[in-house]
């Protein structure tokens, strides 16, 4: 499945970025909305599992995958 064709099939719980510690490397894909705002999706570089996301309009938050 192409990264630009991902659909919302899970939940993301947003937390203050300062409260989250990410270790290890990730691969990311940036989606840009019609508004020009972006959403960066971060994946495991080995297996491709979605891990977390960051939103331009919420720069101090990280959305962790849940569900």
Secondary structure by P-SEA (a helix, b strand, c coil): cccccccccbbbbbcccccccccccccbbbbbccccbbbbbbccccccccccccccccccbbbbbcc
